[in-house]
Amino acid sequence: MSQAAAAQAAGTRELEILHDLNRNYLRAVEEADVKWFDENLSDDFLNSNPDGSIVDRAGFLAQIGKGSTVKNIVGSDIRIRLLGDFAFIHARTDYVKLADGTKGFGRYTDIWWNRGGRWLCVSAHVTRG
């Protein structure tokens, strides 16, 4: 296998891993899966919430543990950019609001860092329309 082909194959594997992490991130939000987040967030993780507030890792885990305010979260327009040891995931979400059953949408950007062969989310930014 040529060096270029090997690099492409490695990139394809990384993209598959990141797509899986992205799917599980959305699932974990909806299911309030604090354990999944505990295993996949960096120690220095920060999240920008739709209301403009920023929470650290502990604050985010507490927030997730309270349960989601939305259900039926579906990701679309998913764009993953690999830049060395970093990956940027930009996507749209569509969901149903638990409060009144209306449909909503938003966008998010998650930043992942490959530390020692393992991807950890270091930052997330969420907007809702």
N, C-alpha and C positions, 0 to 999 in steps of 0.2 A: 504494500500500500504506500502510495507516495505521501510525502509530508503534507501536501495540500489536502489530499483525501482524508488523511488521519485527522487533520484539524477540523475539516468539515464534519466528519463523523462525531468528533468530540463535541462540537457545537450543537449538533442535532441532539445528542444525548442530554446536554445541558438544557436545551430548550424543552425537551420532554419532561425533565425533572421540574423545571420552572412552571410549565403548564399544569403539572400535577399539584405542585405547591399552591398555585393560584386557585385551582378548583377546591382544594381542601381549605384554603383560607376563607373562601365564600361559605363553604359548608360549615366551617367552625364558627363563623359569625352567626349564622342562622340557628345552629344547634347549641350555642353558648358553650362550645368545647374549649374550656380554659386549658385543659391538659395539652391539646394540640398546639395552642399558642405558646404555652410555657416551653414546649419543646422546640419551637420554630422561630422565636423572637430572640434577637440579640439582647445582651444585658443592657445595652445603651439605647434600646428601641424608643422611638418617639412617634406619636400619632397625632395628626391634625384632624380634629373632629369637624363635622359639618357646621357646627355653631361657631367655629373659629378658635375654640380652645385647643390647647395642646396637653396631652397626657404622656407620662413616661410609661415604662413597661408595667410597673405595679398598678398604675392607674388604669391602663388599658385592660389588664387582666381582670381587675375589679369591675370595670365597665362591661366586659364580655360576660362575666359571671352573673350579671343582673339580667341577662337575656336580651335578645334583639327586639327592636321596636318594629321590625319588618319581617316578612316571610316570603317564601317563593323567590329567593334571590337568584337571578340569572345574570351571568356575565356575558358580555358581547363586545365586539370591536376590540378584542384583546390584542395588544401589541406588546411584544417582549423584545427589548433591546439588550443584547449582551455587550458589555464594554469591559473586557478583561475579567477581573474578579467581581464586577458589579453587574447587576441586571436591573432593568427598569421595566416595570409592568404598568401599562396604562390601559384602562378598560372602562366600559360603561356597565352599570348595573340597572336592572329593572326589578321591581319588587312590589309587594302589596303591604301597605301600612296596616299594622295591627290595630291602631286606634280607631280607624274608620273604614277600613277595607278598600280604600282608594289605591290606585296604582301610582307609583312614584318611580323616579329614576335618579341616577347620579353618575359620578365618575370617580375613579380613584387612581392613585399612583402609588405603587409599592416599590421600595428599593430593597434589593436583596444583595448580600455580600457573601461571596464564597470564601469562607474561613477554613482553611485546612481541608478542603474537599467537601465541605458541608455548607449548604445555602442557609443563611439566616436572614430574616427580615429585619432591617435596621431602621426603616422609616416607612410611614404610610400617611397618605393625605386623602381625605374623603370629602366629596361635595355631594349635595343632594339638591334636586330641582323641585 
